[in-house]
Every structure is written in C-alpha cells, then in structure tokens.
Amino acid sequence: MHIKTNDTVVVMTGKREDKGKKGKVMRVDPETRTVLVEGVNVAKRHKKPRKQGEPGGIISKETPIYASKVMRVCPKCDKPTRPAHRFNKNGKKVRVCKKCDAEI
C-alpha cells in the first residue's frame, strides 16, 4: 500500500464534510485496503452503560475509509502526492515525492 501508519494524508473523495480534510493515519489494514484517519469519517454510536459507574451516551469514533480515497501529503512542499519508490545512496528503498523530488 502507498500509505503507512503516521503518514499525513488528505481526503480526495468522499463525503462533503470530509473532502479536503487533512489527518494523521492511525491504522492501516492491507487486507481490506482501508485506513483509519484521525478526525475523518466520524460516526456517532449510542453506548449503554454496562457496569455501575460506567458512563453512557453518544460517542464519536472514526471509521475506516478506502486507501484509494486518500493521498499522502509531502512534508516539504505540503502538496498531496502519490509517492514514488527509489533507491538512495545506501541502496535502501525509500519513498519520494513526485512533485518536489524530496525523500518522504
């Protein structure tokens, strides 16, 4: 997958309120090709208290979105880009921004 945990991404398509939002990737699931982005695709769940003293109420939590709907943001040029893969001087494979040619 082109997205990894702790990457900063921007939502390219989706719900009107989520489109264009930036957030940090909290979890990646390669099997279902989904990512969990902080503050994006928030759903409200009604939680009932199960034990005495445990609070109940309406809880907001992020739900996964497809990885194809988000794009990595380059830390140097601050633009969304799909990273290219190249080898650096040491022979290690690294991700590179296609717009500014900086290592990600």
C-alpha positions as MATLAB code, in Angstrom:
seq = 'MHIKTNDTVVVMTGKREDKGKKGKVMRVDPETRTVLVEGVNVAKRHKKPRKQGEPGGIISKETPIYASKVMRVCPKCDKPTRPAHRFNKNGKKVRVCKKCDAEI';
ca = [
       0.000    0.000    0.000;
       1.143    3.551   -0.658;
       0.013    4.722    2.812;
       1.659    3.797    6.118;
       0.838    4.470    9.766;
       1.676    8.027   10.998;
       1.563    9.461    7.447;
      -0.258   12.750    6.964;
      -2.940   12.367    4.314;
      -5.629   14.456    2.650;
      -9.044   13.057    1.689;
      -9.568   13.419   -2.071;
     -13.089   11.978   -2.484;
     -15.950   11.058   -0.220;
     -18.493   12.804    1.948;
     -18.856   16.553    1.511;
     -17.763   17.324    5.086;
     -14.684   15.064    4.852;
     -13.410   16.033    1.388;
     -10.223   18.111    1.642;
      -9.565   17.308    5.313;
      -6.037   16.521    6.457;
      -5.299   13.995    9.148;
      -2.824   11.520   10.548;
      -3.201    7.822    9.712;
      -3.785    5.864   12.914;
      -4.197    2.366   11.448;
      -3.734    0.632    8.084;
      -5.456   -2.625    7.106;
      -3.877   -4.009    3.912;
      -6.281   -6.974    3.773;
      -9.362   -4.756    3.316;
      -7.364   -1.848    1.760;
      -8.684    0.620    4.371;
      -7.104    3.289    6.564;
      -8.247    4.945    9.788;
      -7.604    8.700    9.658;
      -7.800   10.948   12.707;
     -10.842   13.250   12.570;
     -12.177   11.900    9.246;
     -15.330    9.802    8.641;
     -16.586   10.244   12.211;
     -19.638    8.191   13.217;
     -21.737    8.571   16.358;
     -22.509    5.491   18.441;
     -25.005    5.266   21.284;
     -23.297    3.494   24.184;
     -25.229    1.986   27.056;
     -23.501    1.796   30.446;
     -22.715   -1.864   31.202;
     -21.257   -1.574   34.736;
     -22.186    0.625   37.638;
     -20.328    3.923   37.423;
     -19.515    3.499   33.729;
     -20.766    6.455   31.688;
     -23.102    6.011   28.764;
     -24.092    8.408   26.000;
     -23.292    9.296   22.426;
     -19.672    8.600   21.495;
     -17.932    9.832   18.321;
     -15.394    7.496   16.724;
     -13.538    7.348   13.426;
     -14.448    4.641   10.949;
     -12.160    3.287    8.202;
     -12.160    4.628    4.632;
     -10.654    3.128    1.496;
      -6.971    3.877    0.925;
      -7.666    4.872   -2.682;
      -9.656    7.886   -1.430;
      -6.689    9.468    0.374;
      -3.352   10.840   -0.804;
      -0.101   11.290    1.084;
       0.939   14.890    1.846;
       4.592   15.729    1.263;
       6.126   17.318    4.389;
       8.404   19.569    2.308;
       6.099   21.031   -0.373;
       2.818   20.389    1.570;
       1.046   19.059   -1.548;
      -0.824   15.775   -1.979;
       1.182   13.239   -3.951;
       1.337    9.524   -4.575;
       4.869    8.587   -3.529;
       7.362    7.104   -5.977;
       9.848    4.457   -4.843;
      13.576    4.841   -5.449;
      16.840    3.588   -4.010;
      19.012    6.027   -2.034;
      22.840    6.087   -1.825;
      22.938    3.244    0.700;
      20.822    1.007   -1.543;
      17.748    1.287    0.693;
      14.324    1.640   -0.928;
      12.716    4.984    0.034;
       9.534    6.883   -0.828;
       9.997   10.074   -2.859;
       7.612   12.966   -3.593;
       6.850   13.143   -7.322;
       6.321   16.915   -7.217;
       9.392   18.208   -5.343;
      11.635   15.087   -5.517;
      12.169   15.076   -1.719;
      12.515   11.938    0.376;
       9.447   11.176    2.466;
];
